[in-house]
């Protein structure tokens, strides 16, 4: 039963730290744009990373 006197303050401290971290992230703009990172992968231009000889060997699908 004495352990509850230790666990309750630890839980309160951890909850306060999590709330502080969340509000700090919100104030610093971490959650401002949730759509662009998910869509940016679709618009990556990787053509310069593909060697020229690999471009010629790709089969065409009909």
N, C-alpha and C positions, 0 to 999 in steps of 0.2 A: 504494500500500500504506500510505502514511502517513495517508491519510484515515480508515482504520479506527481509528486512535488518537483521532480526533475523534468519529467516529460512535458508537462503543460507549459512551463516557460520556454523550453526548447521549441515546442510547436509554435508558440506565439512569435518567437524570434524568427523562425524560418518563414512563417507566413508574412510577417512584416518585411522581411528581406525580399520575398517574391513579389509583394505588392510594390515595394520601392523599385525593384528592377523593371517591372512592367511599366510603371508610370514614367520612369526615366527613359525607357525605349520609346514610348509614345511621344514624349516631349522632344526627343531627338529625331523624330521622323522615321523611325524604323518601319512603321506600319502605314506610311502615307500612300505608297503605290504597291498594291498587291497584285495587279494585273500584268504589268509590263514584264517582270522577270519570267513569268510563265509563257508569255508570247514571244519574248526575245529569242528564244532558242529556235523558233521557226524561221527567223529572219537572218540567222547567221550566214555569212558568206564564206564558205569553206573552199571555194574553187581554187584559191591560190595555194592551198595546202595539199591538193591532190596532184600528184606528179602527172606530167603530160602522157607518159606511156600507159599509165593506169586508166586515163580517160579514154584512150583508144580501145582498150581491151574490154570495156563494159558492154555486155550484150544488150541489144535493144529488145524491148518487149512489145509485141503487137497485140 
